């Protein structure tokens, strides 16, 4: 109850056994979170749409759906008074007092003044429902970006966007992997970071009678652990150090 800013990543498939209409289930989850958080509270969710990458599709800030982000993300995106950050590839939507922080964000999906930066400033608690946080913690890409890892670069994307019934072409940015240098993500992705969090007693976990698992952690705690690990080994997110020689490019 000491938190009033919550980021939710979810996979609700384990709740399919409940005899509830989909919208009633989503409303119950929303109400439950609101009831146990400090007031006034804000709920943030991922609403990315990566199919707009290198595409001629028009991104409509209001109506373009999120993709593979789960039913709860779509529920929040479409809820009255929700605000969505302007980025055709990786947006975040929010509902509540601090949702307005998403109205003015960086054109870089993960950089300074991106939604991830702003949620850190707000001391946001991340809740993962039915999805292990090692598989759903986009915050790691914000950390990679500001840390300047050598296996990613900032790529420009030109996208058609629709705002206030006007269609314009604008530039957006996202850090992506270099190609052809043998980059391999850790097979267990971010589990090593969360093992550190667990040892520090900074990772909460419950499992209900339906088999639904829920984790929660402060974004600032994950940030602190990941930064320390990156300091020790800048390739910490990868299975092994890429075999590339930047001097060969010059």
Secondary structure as UniProt FT lines:
FT   STRAND          5..10
FT   HELIX           12..17
FT   HELIX           22..36
FT   STRAND          42..46
FT   HELIX           50..52
FT   TURN            53..54
FT   STRAND          58..60
FT   TURN            61..63
FT   HELIX           71..78
FT   TURN            80..81
FT   STRAND          83..84
FT   STRAND          92..96
FT   HELIX           97..103
FT   TURN            112..113
FT   HELIX           115..121
FT   TURN            122..123
FT   STRAND          125..129
FT   HELIX           133..135
FT   HELIX           139..147
FT   TURN            150..151
FT   STRAND          152..163
FT   TURN            164..165
FT   STRAND          166..177
FT   TURN            187..190
FT   HELIX           191..199
FT   TURN            200..201
FT   STRAND          204..207
FT   TURN            209..210
FT   STRAND          213..218
FT   HELIX           219..232
FT   TURN            234..237
FT   HELIX           246..249
//
